[in-house]
Amino acid sequence: MRAAAQCLTRDTAATRRRPAAILRQVVGLQAQVLSAAALGMRVRSTGLRFSDVKRALVDDRSIVRTWLMRGTLHLVATDDIRWSVQLLGPVFARAGASRQAQLGLDDGLKTRGVAALRTILADAGPLTRRELFDRLRARGILLDPKTQATIHLIGLAAMQGVLCVGPERDDGESTYVLLDDWVPSARTPTREAALAELARRYFAAYGPATVEDLGAWSGIAMADARSAVARAKPSLADVTIQGQPGFVHKARLRQVTASAPPDVRLLPAFDTYLLGYRRRDLAVAPALQRRLQRGGGWLHPAVVVDGRAVAAWSLRTSARRGLVQVERISRAIRIAVEAEVADIGRFLDLPVTLEVAR
């Protein structure tokens, strides 16, 4: 049921789905690595190409990249950006206060810095982090170039709805733009209505799940998570998950059976299917969890069969070709993995070969 809700089954990966529709369904994809988020859209669609994702992000601006769930960079549909930032931004702005203070960002400097970023980007955006650092310095906002102070100030401004990530430069470096310049403004709901929307959308995209899962995925306080569920309750059905009370959106309350042949997906790094819950034990065996999460906050790519992870994999690319390396897998799923690798090549418009460990 979770795999189907995440568009990771044959009957839920629609032909040539638009990036915004995919992101709307899963309520965003973690995107500190943009290529991983793009591959997360590929695995949930049929026919989508990386060029479609870039077009949606830069030309159509139907999707936006900014700091949201868990205080991390995410790609979301543009029509979800305003209420999401309004609801989640203050949570993580407060949560980051101690780290900001360690970096020399006191309240006065943060206020002046965010105001300066607004003015700078209104005059000269889009700009890279280094370009913003130089212009802040020229305005008397002195940040230590040897620390992460600049990006923390940029992130704070994003959480306050001032800016978002803009187009990448040719060398792949991110730029930043004013949110109001980049996407249309929109009316936002009350905080209570936004909490209810968050819960409805979460359980539609991740259910069956628990209120603890909602809290872990979003990063909101448990009191707010319980309040969100209470407000969304008319749309939710009660279920039991490993003996614990949980919920699923009523529209998705149906029996799902494993497909034949197996439904195989190559999930990218930081995929939301594995980040969307407090625990991963339903989808990932303990031994594999250790291989997927080896430290440094990095969640490695996973081969998933009928919703369950069975192996780790990696992708290396150059200007001319790509190589997918996969841990040992059974013959039964190798053909499906080969098809996934071919589709990654089609998505990237790059010849990609497969190497399987023996």
C-alpha positions in Angstrom: 0.0 0.0 0.0 2.9 2.4 0.8 4.6 1.6 -2.5 1.4 2.2 -4.4 0.7 5.5 -2.6 4.3 6.6 -3.5 3.7 5.9 -7.2 6.2 3.0 -7.1 4.0 0.3 -8.8 3.1 -0.2 -12.4 -0.5 0.9 -12.0 0.4 4.1 -10.2 3.3 5.4 -12.3 1.4 7.3 -14.9 2.6 7.9 -18.5 4.6 11.2 -18.9 3.4 12.6 -15.6 4.4 16.2 -15.1 7.0 16.9 -12.4 4.5 19.1 -10.5 1.9 16.3 -10.4 4.5 13.8 -9.0 5.6 16.2 -6.3 2.1 17.1 -5.4 1.3 13.4 -4.9 4.3 12.7 -2.6 4.3 16.2 -1.0 7.8 16.9 -2.1 11.2 15.1 -2.6 14.3 15.8 -0.5 16.6 17.7 -2.8 19.9 18.7 -1.3 21.2 16.7 -4.3 19.1 17.9 -7.2 20.0 14.9 -9.4 18.7 12.5 -6.8 15.4 14.3 -6.5 15.1 14.2 -10.3 15.8 10.5 -10.3 13.1 10.2 -7.6 10.6 11.7 -10.2 11.8 9.3 -12.9 11.1 6.3 -10.7 7.6 7.5 -10.1 6.7 8.1 -13.8 6.9 6.7 -17.3 8.5 8.7 -20.1 9.7 11.7 -18.0 13.2 13.1 -18.8 15.7 15.1 -16.9 15.2 17.9 -19.3 11.5 18.0 -18.4 12.5 18.4 -14.7 14.8 21.3 -15.5 12.2 22.9 -17.7 9.6 22.7 -14.9 12.1 24.1 -12.4 13.5 27.0 -14.4 11.2 27.8 -17.4 7.7 26.8 -16.2 8.5 27.3 -12.5 5.8 24.8 -11.7 8.2 23.2 -9.1 10.3 25.0 -6.5 13.3 24.1 -4.4 13.6 25.4 -0.9 14.0 24.4 2.8 10.9 22.6 4.1 10.3 19.2 5.9 12.9 18.5 8.6 14.6 21.8 7.7 16.1 20.3 4.6 16.1 21.3 0.9 13.0 19.9 -0.9 11.5 20.1 -4.3 7.7 20.8 -4.1 5.0 21.8 -6.5 4.7 25.6 -6.8 1.1 25.6 -5.6 2.3 24.0 -2.4 5.2 26.3 -1.6 3.4 29.2 0.2 1.4 27.3 2.8 4.3 24.8 3.3 6.8 27.6 4.1 4.3 29.5 6.2 3.6 26.3 8.3 7.1 24.8 8.4 9.5 27.7 8.1 9.0 29.1 11.6 9.5 25.6 13.1 13.0 25.2 11.6 14.0 28.8 12.0 13.5 28.4 15.7 15.2 24.9 15.7 18.3 26.4 14.1 18.7 29.3 16.5 21.4 27.6 18.6 23.5 26.7 15.5 23.0 30.2 14.1 24.3 31.7 17.4 27.4 29.4 17.2 28.1 30.9 13.8 27.9 34.4 15.1 24.3 35.1 13.8 22.7 36.9 16.7 19.1 38.3 16.4 20.2 41.7 15.2 22.6 40.4 12.6 19.9 37.9 11.3 17.3 40.7 11.0 19.7 43.0 9.2 21.0 40.1 7.1 17.6 38.9 5.9 16.6 42.5 5.1 19.8 42.9 3.1 19.3 39.7 1.2 15.8 40.9 0.2 17.2 44.2 -1.2 20.2 42.6 -2.9 18.2 40.0 -4.7 15.6 42.5 -5.7 18.4 44.5 -7.4 20.6 41.7 -8.8 19.2 38.2 -8.4 19.8 35.4 -9.1 23.1 35.2 -7.2 25.3 32.4 -5.9 26.2 32.0 -2.2 29.6 33.6 -2.8 28.1 36.5 -4.7 25.6 37.1 -1.8 28.5 36.9 0.7 30.4 39.6 -1.1 27.3 41.9 -1.4 26.4 41.4 2.2 29.9 42.3 3.2 29.7 45.5 1.1 26.5 46.4 3.1 28.3 45.9 6.5 26.9 42.4 7.1 30.1 40.7 8.1 30.0 36.9 8.0 32.9 34.5 8.6 33.8 33.0 5.2 35.4 29.9 6.8 32.1 28.8 8.4 28.5 27.9 7.2 27.2 31.3 8.4 26.2 32.5 4.9 24.2 29.4 3.9 22.5 29.4 7.3 21.5 33.0 6.8 20.2 32.2 3.3 18.3 29.2 4.7 16.8 31.4 7.4 15.6 33.9 4.7 14.1 31.0 2.8 12.2 29.8 5.9 10.8 33.3 6.3 9.5 33.1 2.7 11.9 35.7 1.4 13.9 33.6 -1.1 14.2 30.2 -2.7 16.7 28.3 -4.8 16.9 29.6 -8.3 18.5 28.2 -11.5 21.8 26.5 -11.4 24.8 28.0 -13.2 26.5 26.1 -16.0 29.0 24.7 -13.5 26.1 23.3 -11.3 26.3 25.9 -8.6 23.0 26.9 -7.1 21.7 30.5 -7.2 19.1 32.2 -5.1 16.1 34.4 -6.0 13.4 36.3 -4.3 10.4 33.9 -3.8 8.0 36.7 -4.8 9.9 37.3 -8.0 10.2 33.6 -8.9 6.7 32.3 -8.4 3.3 34.0 -8.1 2.0 35.0 -4.6 -1.0 33.1 -3.3 -3.4 33.3 -0.4 -2.3 31.0 2.5 -4.6 29.2 4.9 -4.7 29.5 8.6 -2.1 27.5 10.5 -4.8 25.1 11.7 -6.0 24.6 8.1 -2.4 24.1 6.9 -1.8 21.4 9.6 -4.9 19.6 8.5 -3.8 19.8 4.9 -0.3 18.5 5.8 -1.9 15.4 7.6 -4.3 14.7 4.8 -1.6 14.9 2.1 0.9 12.9 4.2 -1.4 9.9 4.9 -2.5 9.9 1.2 1.1 9.7 0.1 2.6 7.6 2.9 -0.2 5.7 4.6 -0.6 3.4 6.3 1.4 5.3 8.8 1.3 6.6 12.4 1.2 10.0 13.9 4.8 9.4 15.0 5.7 8.8 11.3 4.0 12.1 10.4 6.1 13.9 13.0 9.4 12.3 11.9 8.8 13.0 8.2 7.7 16.6 8.7 9.8 17.5 11.7 6.9 19.3 13.5 6.4 18.8 17.2 4.3 15.8 18.2 1.7 18.0 19.7 1.2 19.7 16.3 1.3 16.3 14.6 -1.5 15.0 16.8 -3.5 18.2 16.2 -3.0 17.8 12.5 -4.3 14.3 12.6 -7.3 15.3 14.7 -8.2 18.1 12.2 -7.8 15.7 9.2 -9.6 12.8 10.9 -12.8 13.0 8.7 -10.5 12.1 5.7 -8.7 9.3 7.4 -9.4 5.6 8.2 -8.0 3.9 11.3 -5.6 0.9 10.7 -3.2 -1.1 12.8 0.5 -1.3 11.8 2.6 -3.8 13.7 0.2 -3.6 16.6 0.2 0.2 16.7 -2.6 2.5 15.8 -2.2 4.2 12.4 -4.1 5.9 9.6 -4.5 5.8 5.9 -6.4 8.3 3.7 -9.8 6.8 3.0 -9.3 7.2 -0.8 -6.4 4.8 -0.6 -7.9 2.2 1.7 -7.7 -0.8 -0.6 -6.0 -4.2 -0.7 -2.7 -4.3 -2.7 -1.1 -7.5 -3.9 2.4 -8.1 -5.2 2.7 -8.0 -8.9 4.0 -10.8 -11.1 6.6 -10.4 -12.4 8.1 -8.5 -9.4 7.7 -4.7 -9.4 11.3 -3.5 -9.3 12.4 0.2 -8.7 15.8 1.8 -8.3 15.3 4.4 -5.7 17.8 7.3 -5.6 19.7 8.6 -2.6 17.5 10.3 0.0 14.4 8.9 -1.4 11.2 9.9 0.4 9.9 6.3 0.4 12.6 5.5 2.9 12.7 8.9 4.7 9.0 9.2 5.2 8.7 7.2 8.4 10.1 7.1 11.9 11.4 3.6 11.3 12.3 1.7 8.0 12.0 -1.9 9.3 8.9 -2.6 7.2 10.7 -1.9 4.0 14.4 -2.5 4.9 16.0 -5.4 6.7 18.4 -4.3 9.5 21.5 -5.6 7.7 20.6 -3.6 4.6 19.8 -0.5 6.6 23.4 -0.4 7.8 24.6 -0.6 4.2 22.2 2.1 3.1 23.0 4.5 5.9 26.8 4.4 6.5 27.1 7.7 8.4 27.5 11.3 7.5 23.7 11.8 7.1 23.7 10.1 3.7 21.0 7.7 2.7 22.2 5.6 -0.2 20.2 4.4 -3.2 18.2 1.2 -2.8 16.8 -1.5 -5.1 13.2 -2.1 -4.1 11.1 -5.1 -5.1 7.4 -5.0 -4.4 8.0 -2.2 -1.8 10.8 -3.9 0.0 14.5 -2.9 -0.3 16.8 -5.8 -1.3 20.1 -4.2 -2.2 22.1 -1.0 -2.5 23.2 0.5 -5.8 25.2 3.5 -7.0 25.4 5.6 -10.2 28.5 7.3 -11.6 28.2 9.6 -14.6 30.6 11.4 -16.8 29.9 13.7 -19.8 29.7 10.6 -22.1 28.4 7.7 -20.1 27.1 6.3 -16.8 27.6 3.2 -14.8 25.2 1.6 -12.3 26.7 -0.7 -9.8 24.4 -3.0 -7.9 25.0 -5.4 -5.0 24.4 -9.1 -5.6 20.8 -9.7 -6.7 18.8 -12.7 -7.8 18.4 -13.8 -11.4 14.7 -13.3 -10.9 15.0 -9.5 -10.6 18.1 -8.9 -12.8 16.0 -8.5 -16.0 13.9 -5.9 -14.2 17.0 -4.1 -12.9 18.4 -4.0 -16.4 15.2 -2.4 -17.6 15.5 0.2 -14.8 19.1 0.9 -15.8 18.0 1.4 -19.4 15.3 3.8 -18.3 17.9 5.8 -16.2 19.9 6.1 -19.4 16.8 7.3 -21.3 16.0 9.8 -18.6 19.5 11.2 -18.5 19.9 11.0 -22.3 23.2 9.1 -21.6 24.4 5.5 -22.3 24.3 3.7 -18.9 25.7 0.2 -18.3 25.0 -2.2 -15.5 27.6 -3.9 -13.3 26.3 -6.5 -10.7 28.5 -7.8 -7.9 29.2 -11.5 -7.8 
